[in-house]
Amino acid sequence: MPHVKAKRLRQRFRKRLEDERALQTRTGKILVVLAEGLTQTH
């Protein structure tokens, strides 16, 4: 059944997108913290 396979692929793709978004927000938060630390020290 190609339809089921496509659905599974789409779910995997969506999960990867969500993981990437979470990773981006995590790195963004780290960057914000680093920037705040730099502005505070100077």
N, C-alpha and C positions, 0 to 999 in steps of 0.2 A: 504493500500500500504506500504509494508515494506521498499521499496527503498526510499520513501520520508522521512520516519522516520529516516533511517540511515543517509540520507543527512543532516537532521536537527541536528541529534546528532553530526555528524562530524563538522558541523559549530559551534555548541556550544563548542565542544572540542577545536577547533582551537581558538575560542575567549578566552577560559580559558587559553590556552597556551600563547596567546598574552598578556593577563592581567598579567599572572605570569612573563613573560619576562619584561614587563614594571615595575612591582613591583620590580623585581630583579635589574633593572638598577637604579631605584629610590633609593633603599637601598644601592646599590653600590656607587652612587654619595654621599649619606649621609656619608657612611663610608670613602670615599676619603676626604670629607670635614673635618670630625672628625680627620682623620689621619694628614691632613695638619695642622689643628689647634694644635694638640698635638706636632708636630715637630716644629711649630713656637714658642710655649710657652716655650719649653725646650731649 
